[in-house]
Amino acid sequence: MIKHILQVEETKKIFEEIDDNEYEKIQDSRKNDDFIVDDDGYGYRDHGGEIWDRDGDVEEVGKKKKKKQNNHDPNENIMNYMMPASTLKKKSNAASTNPSAQQKPKVSVEQSRDIMNNLFQQLDAKDVDELEDVNEAKNMFVQEMNRPVAFNKEEDFNNRYSVTLESREEQERRRQSEQLKQQANIGQNQSDVNPFSKKRKLDEFQQVQANSYQSKQNSHSVSKSKPGDHEMANHADGVDLNLLAIDDTKMTDSHPSEIITQNQRASAVSSVNQQIMESTNGKNQLEKNDTEWQQMKEKNAVFNQDLRMNDNALMSNQQDYPLPLNEDGTLSFYWIDAHEENNGADLFVFGKIYQHEERKFVSCSIKVNGMQRELFVLPKMSGKSRAAMTTEEEKEQARKVMMELEGVRKRFPAITKWRCKPVTRKYAFELPIQHGEHQFVKIKYDATFPSLPSTVQGNTFECIFGANQSMLESFILKRKIRGPCWMTIRNPQKVTDFRRTWCKQEILVSNPKDIEITLDDLNKTELPPLTSVTFAIKTCRSSQNTNEIAMLSCIVNENISQEGPSKIDVHKSFTLLRKLDGKPMPIEYERAFRDKKDSFIQFFQHERQLIEAFVAKIYQLDPDLMVAHNLCGGMFDLLLARIQMLKISHWSRIGRLKKNQIPNKKSDQSGANYGGSQWIPRQVTCGRLLVDTFLTAKELIRETNYDLTHLAKVQLQKDRIDFDDDLLPTFYVQMAKLFQLIDHTEKDAYLTLQLMNHLQVIPLTKQLTNIAGNLWFRSLQNARAERNEMLLLHEFKKKKFVLPDKKQLNAKDLKKNMFADEYEEGDGKTKGGKRKKAAYAGGLVIEPKAGFYDNIILLLDFNSLYPSIIQEYNLCFTTVNRRPTKNFDGSEMKNQYKKGENGEEEVDIEEADLPDKNVNLKDAVLPMVLRDLVQKRKAVKDKMKTEKDHVKLSQLEIRQKAIKLTANSMYGCLGFGSSRFHAQAIAALITRTGRETLLRTKDIAENKLGFNVVYGDTDSIMINTGSNQLQQALEMGKRLKGEVNCLYKCLEIEIDGVFKSLLLLKKKKYAALKYENFLSPAEVKVVQEMKGLDMVRRDWCPLSKRVGRYVLDQILSGKQREEVVLNLNEFLSNIGNELKEGTIKLNEFIITKQITKAISDYNDIKGQPHVAVAKRLRDQGKSENQLVNNFIPYVICQQTYGDTTKSSTALSDKAYHPDEVISSRGKVTIDSDWYVSTQLLPPITRLIEHIEGIEVEFVAQCLGLDPKKYRYHSEKKNTDNPTDDPLIVSNPVLQTETERSLKNRTVAELNIKCPHCAHNYHFPGILVPSSNNTELTGLACVKCNQRIPDAYMLNRLNLFLKQLTALYYLGMKECKEPQCGMKTNQLLLNNKCIVKGCKGKMNSEYSELRINDTLRYLEGLFNVKKFLIENEKYRKKYEKPELVPNFQSFKELQKKVESFMIRSGYNKVDLGNIFGFMSKGANPHQQKMSIF
């Protein structure tokens, strides 16, 4: 055998081996080599290192940081930043392969210098103003790095636009001053070298090198003072500080004084280093302001170590543990939630059991088999009434029905069998069935069979009840389950294979009767604690203009109490963060995340990984509660949308029920049933409770704003900064900013948890659920109607009533009712403009006496008015006689219509009568339920008076509050159209009784006690006490309280509020200073309260809000009127001067409005300035995705060209983005006139409308406007300078508030010109007091005391009346908007103003009411009898009217006025028009009588 011998040649060396000395020589030669041709030795140079030195691994660099610290080349970072290694390699390869590049001719030194000199000469030829500020452009990146953190658009606007715009005069003065300085400098510097000369550049560069070296020494000194920060300081998140110093100096202009100094660079280095140090320590500005938050994070850092374990390590095999059975073989199970699938065929119950091996409560699910459907069939009546039928006849009738039902069953082959029997049940609802007991046929069959359609009809039966009842509802009612409670499970079977849920334990029950409420707990004295995961998210916009999840922070608490406040300061937390598409992460972010000890941060490259990690965490932690603010308002929808888009595996772990397909429909047929609730987040999370603090806050507290920032401030006394997702990418620039963003998200989650705990959401909603007997998750969704519905279902089921079927809802109605927190009441309009068929009047609102009251106003309120009316008059379905409203098929009966007051057809609503007091109250369920709730609450409050344990006292407080909320909302289900207990007649009866009660109270206050009622609304009235003494005002309230409460058994009125002063504007709009703790004199304090005054809308600029707030504060300040006027004059004048001088910052003028659709979809943009600005931004390069659905900031400006100003009437032409205003360099200035007339004057006018002494023209003059334009808006009568015109229009000065006084109505006063002395004066009346304590007749001149002839006086009065009639028939209308004031007598459509852009209403200048009031005023001037009645002094002197001087003259003048009043159709009521329809010969087309 021949063997081949392999001969190995001697290998050649790949690398040359040299010692350190030789390598240092090679490096020195590289440094000295001029690798840039003819650059005179400066500009670029080789640092002598190798390419692979710049491509080291990040971790390796971290390990060798200390070794490299002393030998670090300062120019390495510059090269790495300017020319990465990969780029150098590519360029070198390209140069070696490109022959043309290698043969490029060399440029001599002389040629290079000539080129540079030519460039400098071209620069010298240009004006300085024409040169671009390259220094500013180059520093944009530095400015972005050092820009203050802005969490929202408002902060961003303040940071960017907090500049003062110079006025034209200031700009001109500055420009002239600069020209003078330049001329002076030219004379002094004629012998100076060219500022752009080469020598100058060399000197500057040498200075830069020196400063750069000193800057590096400062940086090294910082690193020495704090070891370990050298590399972070040098890199500055990817930007070398030395490079910034060099570039800043290279980019300076010709002025030597503007070269960056050493101290400035040292300051910049120190500032950035400080930011890095703060990020390393995990502290930021927000944390410094909240030491409690930082301390709590540090304390809980140790608990976060559990979350750092492997995903599989956290999940032990609890399902392998045996069931913790009791000694008798039963299982103690705590009910939390339930859900049904497959139209009730599968019923799951979720809760908790105590696992001894784990020494804690774990999740458990029960699959309930053996459920039965129950239906009740109502037989048809033929001939005889049900009361007249014998027993045999009823049996025969039932037999016929059951025979027909068997045929019905055969029409549905899926239902193989059922059982039937006759039973007796009661009925008292809205179908045309006589109230009382009836015979029904009961059907029972297995729930695995499909439900029978409710529309099935037959020859022997009327209808079928219960066909669409869900199995979950049936299970709850039959097992009498009233909310979360302990249950005893008999015969539990542990499920090990083919598990249907993600719970730790899963069992099977064959018969629902094996599940019973635990009345006597074996060993369960306390309720199990709940586990909550509270999360907050940050979103970003993708390139496809869709929202994506960028960050998600969670707070985990495993000890949430069901009975009182929880200890939430001990918890775990983690944050999931991902990289933004197209946005680099800050340098060494991974190390920074690992080193941050007080937070557990997990970083992912993609959104898919982040969401998968979140779902895995939910599965591991297995929470009972998922908590977030505005969770159901879009947050969960976004999460599910991203899960579906990214096809996340095991997505159903977010809940406790295993599912394969993500639900893609909002509802289905079972969604109409109770518990079906096919709202997609509910389907996904069944078994876990969703807690939305936004929804629960709306239910439990009364606020004007329910966002997290406002609630944290008013409820938690914690400050929070709003965050705008559009600014999220700006936080990825530096680690300091990114840590601030993470901290903001974590704190949002913690504030949400705090808010849930502060509002006691969990214990309160549990108590509400225990009272009503519904599902806990529905109580958390504010389903008040459903809660009350279930309470009544339990009660009527107990009394053997056939329950009304649930109304079938479509998808739109189901979505609407899912979060319904208010009941329908009153009327409305449909899409077609018609009134709703089931409209009825709501609560009474007493017309307010608008004005400012500087004395005490009492607010008295009926305690639970509507529930009290139900108890007072025993109103129930079984006691109130009413006509049916529904047909047997469930459809609404056709309504009857009648002619309304305005001639339109309205629904003829049945007005039911109050039941007889002797009626049998045995079955009066509604009053009984309310009475029971009132007694329970009274018992709880009695316990609270003696309870000393704070924990138990808190639990009792929660229980009494839950009872109160339930009782107060019971009325709502009667008027709620989607409720199965909807009874419009009873609801209308209750509201009618409420209106009568309020009117009766008003009558007692005014006529019996002589009080002045200024306002009333539904269940409360406001009394003007006329006093400033608190105790005296309270005594008046007690008097009214005693007079009213003695009339009723259940109705009770109480003093609900005491206002020190009140500004009453209109219905439901007022502001006041309110006494708090007014019953305790030692604890009384005054606070400001506002209702209906909206000063936070986006279409008001910050300046408008600031001015409006100041005006309101001054009005309510309690200062003297003169001082208020002076303060307003000074403040508004200063605002006007600042506007004129241009000293107000730009951010004060910014208005924001959202672009809600594609910009191309906006047809007319003339009246939409935000669209015009967005269109220009799009033309400048902004993408459509960056603009749509975003808020566009804009300011209203005018353009200036030299000495002329271009002004346009179209608002879109005057709207500019704030950046455009700044970059215009004074050519675009703020249109101050527009802001004053549109943004400042209208809100101020509404506030001062009823304030005497402050007029619109006064405000206009203070703000720099022409007061003449607003004089016609004044309501104060000008009595000093009467004119020749006898018709002077003004408001009367109110002295008294009698029925005869013409309050708040404009009248015309009679002006007389004396024929003897030509003096003009207002006619004073019948008698006028004189200076010598005597009286003169009103027919004598007030100046010369000469008697006015009767004929002259009669002619003057006749002329006055004719002018009055002419004014009425002229038909002038005027716009009520202060800035418009348009007058016209054109025919108008819907009384809209004809001025383009004005949204005001045109009202008649001289209406029928105004003319009639004028006639009444004139008649009172000459009515001697009326004069004596009103003046007791003269009544004693003149016993009869005939004894008054000039009685006959006054009588003739009175007759003249009465003749006009008789001609006025407004002054009389034609009963023929009202009751004429009763007459056979009535003319339905009778014309309305004219006023004259």
URFENDA-V171025 format. One record per backbone hydrogen bond with DSSP energy under -1.0 kcal/mol. NH is the residue of the N-H (numbers start at 1). CO is the residue of the C=O. Records with the same first field share a line. If there is no record, write none. Layout:
BEGIN
NH=CO + CO
END
This chain:
BEGIN
23=19
24=20
25=21
26=22
27=23
28=24
29=25
30=26
31=27
32=28
33=29
35=33
42=39
54=51
61=57
62=58
63=59
64=60
68=64
69=65
76=73
79=75
80=76
81=77
82=78
83=79
88=84
89=85
90=86
91=87
92=88
93=89
94=90
95=91
96=92
97=93
98=94
102=98
103=99
112=108
113=109
114=110
115=111
116=112
117=113
118=114
119=115
120=116
121=117
122=118
123=119
124=120
125=121
134=132
137=133
138=134
139=135
140=137
143=139
144=140
145=141
146=142
156=152
157=153
158=154
159=155
160=156
161=157
163=161
171=167
172=168
173=169
174=170
175=171
176=172
177=173
178=174
179=175
180=176
181=177
182=178
183=179
184=180
185=181
186=182
187=183
188=184
189=185
197=194
201=197
202=198
203=199
204=200
205=201
206=202
207=203
208=204
209=205
210=206
211=207
212=208
213=209
214=210
215=211
216=212
217=213
218=214
219=215
220=216
221=217
222=218
223=219
224=220
225=221
226=222
229=226
233=229
234=230
235=231
236=232
239=235
244=240
245=241
246=242
247=243
248=244
249=245
250=246
251=247
252=249
258=255
259=256
265=261
266=262
267=263
268=264
269=265
270=266
271=267
272=268
273=269
274=270
275=271
276=272
277=273
278=274
279=275
280=276
281=277
283=278
288=284
289=285
294=290
295=291
296=292
297=293
298=294
299=295
300=296
305=302
306=303
309=306
314=310
318=316
320=317
321=318
325=323
326=330
329=326
331=489
333=487
334=352
335=485
336=350
337=350
339=348
341=346
345=342
346=341
348=339
349=366
350=337
351=364
352=334
353=362
355=360
359=355
360=355
362=353
364=351
365=505
366=349
367=507
368=347
369=509
373=445
375=443
376=465
377=441
378=463
380=460
384=382
394=390
395=391
396=392
397=393
398=394
399=395
400=396
401=397
402=398
403=399
404=400
405=401
406=402
407=403
408=404
409=405
410=406
412=409
415=412
416=414
419=444
421=442
423=440
425=438
426=800
427=436
433=431
436=427
438=425
440=423
441=377
442=421
443=375
444=419
445=373
447=371
449=446
456=453
462=378
465=376
474=470
475=471
476=472
477=473
478=474
479=475
481=476
487=333
488=516
489=331
490=514
493=508
495=506
502=656
505=363
507=365
508=493
509=367
514=511
515=512
516=488
518=486
530=560
532=557
533=625
534=555
535=627
536=553
538=551
540=548
542=546
545=542
548=540
550=538
551=538
552=576
553=536
554=574
555=534
556=572
557=532
560=530
568=566
572=556
574=554
575=600
576=552
577=602
578=550
579=604
583=580
589=586
592=588
593=589
594=590
595=591
597=595
602=575
604=577
610=606
611=607
612=608
613=609
614=610
615=611
616=612
617=613
618=614
619=615
620=616
621=617
622=618
624=531
625=531
626=689
627=533
628=691
635=630
636=631
638=634
639=635
640=636
641=637
642=638
643=639
644=640
645=641
646=642
648=643
653=650
654=651
655=652
656=686
658=500
671=668
672=669
673=670
676=673
679=677
683=679
684=680
685=681
688=685
689=624
691=626
693=628
696=692
697=693
698=694
699=695
700=696
701=697
711=707
712=708
713=709
714=710
715=711
718=712
724=151
727=724
728=725
730=727
731=728
732=729
738=734
739=735
740=736
741=737
742=738
743=739
744=740
745=741
746=742
747=743
748=744
749=745
750=746
751=747
752=748
753=749
754=750
755=751
756=752
757=753
758=754
759=755
761=756
764=760
765=761
766=762
767=763
768=764
769=765
770=766
771=767
772=768
773=769
779=775
780=776
782=779
783=778
784=782
787=783
788=784
789=785
790=786
791=787
792=788
793=789
794=790
795=791
796=792
797=793
798=794
799=795
800=797
801=796
802=426
814=810
815=811
816=812
817=813
818=814
820=817
830=834
833=830
836=828
846=1016
849=1014
850=848
851=1064
853=1062
856=1027
857=1059
858=1023
859=1057
860=1021
861=1054
862=1019
863=1052
868=864
869=865
870=866
871=867
872=868
873=869
875=870
880=876
885=430
886=430
887=891
890=887
893=885
898=906
900=904
903=900
906=898
908=896
909=907
919=916
924=921
925=923
928=924
929=925
930=926
931=927
932=928
933=929
934=930
935=931
936=932
937=933
938=934
939=935
940=936
941=937
942=938
943=939
944=940
945=941
947=943
953=949
954=950
955=951
956=952
957=953
958=954
959=955
960=956
961=957
962=958
963=959
964=960
965=961
966=962
967=963
968=964
969=965
970=967
974=971
976=972
979=976
982=979
983=974
987=983
988=984
989=985
990=986
991=987
992=988
993=989
994=990
995=991
996=992
997=993
998=994
999=995
1000=996
1001=997
1002=998
1003=999
1004=1000
1005=1001
1006=1002
1007=1003
1009=1004
1011=1005
1014=1022
1017=1020
1018=844
1019=1017
1021=860
1022=1015
1023=858
1024=1012
1025=856
1033=1029
1034=1030
1035=1031
1036=1032
1037=1033
1038=1034
1039=1035
1040=1036
1041=1037
1042=1038
1043=1039
1044=1040
1045=1041
1046=1042
1047=1044
1048=1045
1054=861
1056=859
1057=859
1059=857
1060=1073
1062=853
1063=1071
1064=851
1065=1069
1066=1069
1069=1066
1070=1091
1071=1063
1072=1089
1073=1061
1074=1087
1075=1058
1076=1085
1080=1077
1083=1080
1085=1076
1087=1074
1089=1072
1091=1070
1100=1097
1103=1148
1105=1101
1106=1102
1107=1103
1108=1104
1109=1105
1110=1106
1111=1107
1112=1108
1113=1109
1114=1110
1115=1111
1116=1112
1124=1120
1125=1121
1126=1122
1127=1123
1128=1124
1129=1125
1130=1126
1131=1127
1132=1128
1133=1129
1134=1130
1135=1131
1136=1132
1137=1133
1138=1134
1139=1135
1140=1136
1141=1137
1142=1138
1143=1138
1146=163
1147=161
1148=1145
1149=1146
1151=1194
1152=1098
1153=1192
1155=1190
1161=1158
1162=1159
1168=1165
1172=1168
1173=1169
1174=1170
1175=1171
1176=1172
1177=1173
1178=1174
1179=1175
1180=1176
1181=1178
1182=1177
1187=1184
1188=1184
1189=1155
1190=1187
1192=1153
1194=1151
1195=1216
1197=1214
1198=1229
1199=1206
1200=1227
1201=1204
1204=1201
1206=1199
1212=1166
1216=1195
1221=1217
1222=1218
1223=1219
1225=1222
1227=1224
1229=1198
1231=1196
1232=1230
1235=1231
1236=1232
1237=1233
1238=1234
1239=1235
1240=1235
1241=1236
1244=1240
1245=1241
1246=1242
1247=1243
1248=1244
1251=1248
1254=1251
1259=1255
1260=1256
1261=1257
1262=1258
1263=1259
1264=1261
1265=1260
1269=1266
1270=1267
1273=1270
1274=1271
1279=1277
1290=1307
1303=1301
1307=1290
1309=1288
1312=1321
1314=1319
1318=1314
1321=1312
1323=1310
1328=1336
1330=1334
1333=1330
1336=1328
1338=1326
1340=1337
1341=1346
1345=1341
1348=1339
1353=1349
1354=1350
1355=1351
1356=1352
1357=1353
1358=1354
1359=1355
1360=1356
1361=1357
1362=1358
1363=1359
1364=1360
1365=1361
1366=1362
1367=1363
1368=1364
1369=1365
1370=1366
1371=1368
1373=1384
1374=1403
1375=1382
1376=1401
1380=1377
1381=1377
1384=1373
1392=1389
1393=1400
1398=1395
1402=1391
1403=1374
1405=1372
1411=1407
1412=1408
1413=1409
1414=1410
1415=1411
1416=1412
1417=1413
1418=1414
1419=1415
1420=1416
1421=1417
1422=1418
1424=1422
1427=1423
1428=1424
1429=1425
1430=1426
1431=1427
1435=1431
1436=1432
1438=1434
1443=1440
1444=1441
1447=1444
1450=1446
1451=1447
1452=1448
1453=1449
1454=1450
1455=1451
1456=1452
1457=1453
1458=1454
1459=1455
1460=1456
1461=1457
1462=1458
1463=1459
1475=1471
1476=1472
1478=1475
1479=1476
1482=1479
1486=1483
END
